[in-house]
């Protein structure tokens, strides 16, 4: 994926074959296709009026690397604070797709501690990415 351009789409085909341990739902021999690209879009979070929003007051101006790092630190919570991570997954979905009102407010403390603070430190230590986030508070 490192060589993919921002606008390129790729497809991979899989031919499903039955075995002693696997019986595909599709007809044996059918080709299943997975498509992917390198496009990173903001989360589909909504503001209080139901309009799409990016929480710039917490994360600054949108940049794909910010969302990538946000999700990286969110996923790391499964190891560091598993009960909090599971609570967030239960409330917001495994990819935080069900966040309402533009921010996971019920977990603001945890997000600040386990996601925003490490993100802030990462981008401060790595200016080559050319992005910053507001200092977490």
N, C-alpha and C positions, 0 to 999 in steps of 0.2 A: 504493500500500500504506500510505501514511502515515495514511489515514483509516480503516483497518481496525481494528476492536476486537479485543481479545485472544481473544475466543471466536468470532469470525465466520470463516466459510469462504467462499471465493470460487472460482468456476469460470470457465474460459475455454475456449470451444470453437473448434476449428480444423477446417476442411473441407479435406482434402488433395486437391490437384488435380495430376494428372500434367502434366509439361512435357517439353521436349527434354532438360533436365538432371536431372530428378527423376522417379523412379518410386516411389510410396509402396508400403510393404508391405501396408497395409490396402487394401480396395477403394476405388477412386476414388469420391469423393463421401461416404465415411464421415466422420462427425464424431468427432474425437479430443478428449477433454476433459482439461484439466490443472486440478487443484484445489490451492489454497494457502491459507495463513493466516499470522498473525503470531505464532504460538505458537513459542517457542524452548524446547526441552527440553534437559536436561543430556545430555552424551554417554553412550553406552551402555557406559561403561567398567566393568569388573568388578574387585572386590578379589581377594585371593588365594584366597578361598573361592568365587569365582564369583558373588558378589552384586553388584548394581549399586552403584556408588560415585561420589561427587563428591570430588575431591582437595582438601578444605577446608584441609588443612595447607599447601597451596600457593596456593590461590585464595580462601580464606575461604568464607563462607556463599554458597550458590548464588544467583545473580542472572542473568537472561538476558543482560544487557549484558556480563557478564564473558565468557560463552561467545562472544558476537558479537565482542568485541575480541580474545579469544584466537585465534579463527579468522582475523580480519583480519590480525593480526601473523604468524600461521602462513603465510598465503598470501603475505605480503610477503617471506617467506624465499625464495620462488622467484626473486626478483630479486636479493636481497642475498647469499644463500648457496645457490645452486641445487643443488649436489651434496648438501648436508645436507638440503635440502628434499626432493629426490628420494629420498634414503635413507629419510627418514621416511615418505614416501608409499609406498615399496616395502614397508616394514616394517609400517606401521599402516593403510594405505589412504588414499585422497585426502581423506577427511573425518575422519581419525584414528579411524575406527570400530573398529579392531582392537587398540586399546591394551589390554594386559592388566595385571593387578595394580594398577590404579588410577592409573598414571602412566607416561608414556613414558620410563622410567628409562634406557634405552640412549642417549637423547638429552637427558638432564637438563641438561647444560651448555648445549647449544644452545637448549633451551626457556627456560632461565633468562635467557640473554643476549639472545635475539632476540624472546621473547614476554613473559615475566614482568616483566623490567625495564622495557620500554616500557609495559606495562600499568600497572605500579605508578606510573610517572611520569605517565601519562595521567590516572589516577584521582586522584592527588595534585593535579594541575593543574586538574582539573575536578570539584570537590566537588559541583556541582549534580547529578551522577548519584547521589549518596548511597551509593556503594559504595566499599569499600576492599579491598585484597588484602594479605596479609602481605608484609613487605619481603622481596624475593628474597635468597637467600644462596647 
